[in-house]
Every structure is written in C-alpha cells, then in structure tokens.
Amino acid sequence: MDDDDLLRYSRHILLNEIGIEGQERISAAHALIIGAGGLGSPVALYLGSAGVGHITVVDHDTVDMTNLQRQVAHTLARVGQPKVHSIAAAIEAINPQVKVTALQQRADAALLDALVAQADVVLDCCDNFATRHAINAACVTHRKPLVSGAAIRFDGQIAVYDPRDPLSPCYACVFPPEATFEETRCATMGVFAPLVGIIGSMQAAEALKLISGAGQPLTGRLVMLDGRAMEFTQMHVVKQSGCPVCGGSPS
C-alpha cells in the first residue's frame, strides 16, 4: 500500500475494525455483481470507491431513459450503451485503480458456474427468481458467500447466505425453487428511487464486511424495509431439512 492508497483509504484505515490489514484484504478481493441496474449501481460505486481490487459486473441490458430515475451509476450521455460498460466508466471515474470486468451477457448457469468459482463474494442485484436461484446454486457449489438484495415499490429486503457457515441457510431454504412467486418488475409495478440506493448500499456494506472481516454479517437473518414508514423488520432464517440445493443439514 503506497502513500496514495494510505490517503485514499485513510477513513477506512482509521477504523479499528478494518485498519490497514482489512483494507489490504479489500484491495485483494474479487467481487462478482449480477445486475447493473438499481441495486447494482450503488453496489458497484461503493465497492469501487472502497477499493475492491477486481469487480466483475454481469448484465445483458442497455441503459434506458427510464433507468435514470434510480440507477445512479448511469448518465444521460450513456443512454443506449451496455449497462456494464456504463458502470465500468462510473467506477473508473471514481477509482481507476480498480480492475473492472464488464460482461454483457445473461447470467445463465454455465456462466455463473465459471464466474462464482473465481469470486470472493457474490452480490445478487438481479430482478428475477430464476437467476436468483441459479446464483444461489453456484454459490452453494463453490462455497462462496452471497449477498442478496431485492426492491420493488416501497419494499426492500437483504440477506447474506454463506455456505462456509454450516448453520447458514441458502437462498433456496428461504425461497424454495418449487414455490410459485409472482414476478414483480419495476417496469410494471414501479419502485421508489431511494429504496434501491438504501438496499444496494446495505449490500455493499455486507460485502465489505465479509471481505475485511469487520463486524457481524447478516448471515441467518432476513432484513425487510418498509420504505413508506421507514421501518426495518428482521427475521431469523434457518436451514430447511431436505433443501434441494444445500441439503438442509449442517456440514
């Protein structure tokens, strides 16, 4: 860590829970972000500004005018560009030291299997259950911690699923893949702009805690936010016996 790094990351280094060693772990880490929209924007900006050494962003979509209400990594000048390239440019403008791999692809099972294996932490910032379950399955297979976030209308949620912890449930324990959930999209249901910023910022915080070893992660807890009343509700979640993904019993 040179003098420029000591200056740039000084406010992290001043924290006893992080310090120089924690910041060095952040700088050596590889974060995988699936989704470059409302949640992926603050996640990428905060991980980039915090100095995560390598960030891989996966999203197949392009920047649209309707995104600009909440997807703060994108700009009017980048409408029509791939979202992953727009996010890479946003990170570059804040912290050119960060290596960004931008993949304009759909996150299918084969791609996730390859990418998750290379990551230190995975952040689910997508907007559909099929992809969420594919991300979870890859994280369980490769024993990688998963920070999962979701936001729609005025409602948000966040949880950490960590296969390295024998007591941690996986995403499928909480949201069974065989269950029927109504797919809700911002395009049809709407979303309160700051909500994705709140949840995305919390996802970035959990990822940085997992990487640096600071604090206690949200493993085993599901935190829900009602943005109308600005009230947080927390529930403890446990492994489910016979879970088709993680097996449901401590290993």
Order of alpha helices (4+ residues) and beta strands (2+ residues): alpha-alpha-alpha-beta-alpha-beta-alpha-beta-alpha-beta-alpha-beta-beta-alpha-alpha-alpha-beta-beta
